[in-house]
Amino acid sequence: MADERQDERTEDMLGLWQNQNTEGFRMTPDELRKRMEQMEKKLRRRSFDGYLVCGFLVAFFMWWMVVSGDSMQRLGAAMTMAGVGYLAYEIRRNRWRETPPAEMGDTASADFLRTELARQRDFHRGRTFWVRILVFFPGPMVFFAGFARAHPEVIEMIRFEAITFVLLILAAIPLNWWMSRRYQRQIDGLDRLQRES
């Protein structure tokens, strides 16, 4: 009796295996366009948030340049604004380079999506990521040093802020690596779909 049930289960599993659909999954142009539009929406929101943060930082450090009497603090504020300006430039440069998906009509392609995913992956790793870190990092550190020199009575608070800033920069490294790996997984999945079809 147990052998009969085992044989039935084996036949059922064999039947499922033999009758499975072996054709590769294909993305239709509409599915590709929808996926690209979702990606564009996320990028647009991320870019807007980035510009908002950049604008706030420029206004904050410009105000400090006006009210501060310490030259080192002013230099740090100017360096920070230059770093923030470079970051805003990089955010702008990372937007869609070709026709946005909403304007593509029926020309949506897996190659276009793959190119955009690769561009996003590269934004979060490699040379451009490290250049952004190196351009942005020194300004706030000079600003903190100038602030400590001008206001030694609050040096403990400044030390805490400087350490927090360094920790945030260090936290940005694995976060960006994680994002680049996430984009790479999407590229690998898209490549797999293309090979199967």
Rosetta blueprint (number, residue, H / E / L):
1 M L
2 A H
3 D H
4 E H
5 R H
6 Q H
7 D H
8 E H
9 R H
10 T H
11 E H
12 D H
13 M H
14 L H
15 G H
16 L H
17 W H
18 Q H
19 N H
20 Q L
21 N L
22 T L
23 E L
24 G L
25 F L
26 R L
27 M L
28 T L
29 P H
30 D H
31 E H
32 L H
33 R H
34 K H
35 R H
36 M H
37 E H
38 Q H
39 M H
40 E H
41 K H
42 K H
43 L H
44 R H
45 R H
46 R H
47 S H
48 F H
49 D H
50 G H
51 Y H
52 L H
53 V H
54 C H
55 G H
56 F H
57 L H
58 V H
59 A H
60 F H
61 F H
62 M H
63 W H
64 W H
65 M H
66 V H
67 V H
68 S L
69 G L
70 D L
71 S H
72 M H
73 Q H
74 R H
75 L H
76 G H
77 A H
78 A H
79 M H
80 T H
81 M H
82 A H
83 G H
84 V H
85 G H
86 Y H
87 L H
88 A H
89 Y H
90 E H
91 I H
92 R H
93 R H
94 N L
95 R L
96 W L
97 R L
98 E L
99 T L
100 P L
101 P H
102 A H
103 E H
104 M L
105 G H
106 D H
107 T H
108 A L
109 S L
110 A H
111 D H
112 F H
113 L H
114 R H
115 T H
116 E H
117 L H
118 A H
119 R H
120 Q H
121 R H
122 D H
123 F H
124 H L
125 R L
126 G H
127 R H
128 T H
129 F H
130 W H
131 V H
132 R H
133 I H
134 L H
135 V H
136 F H
137 F L
138 P H
139 G H
140 P H
141 M H
142 V H
143 F H
144 F H
145 A H
146 G H
147 F H
148 A H
149 R H
150 A H
151 H L
152 P H
153 E H
154 V H
155 I H
156 E H
157 M H
158 I H
159 R H
160 F H
161 E H
162 A H
163 I H
164 T H
165 F H
166 V H
167 L H
168 L H
169 I H
170 L H
171 A H
172 A H
173 I H
174 P H
175 L H
176 N H
177 W H
178 W H
179 M H
180 S H
181 R H
182 R H
183 Y H
184 Q H
185 R H
186 Q H
187 I H
188 D H
189 G H
190 L H
191 D H
192 R H
193 L H
194 Q H
195 R H
196 E H
197 S L
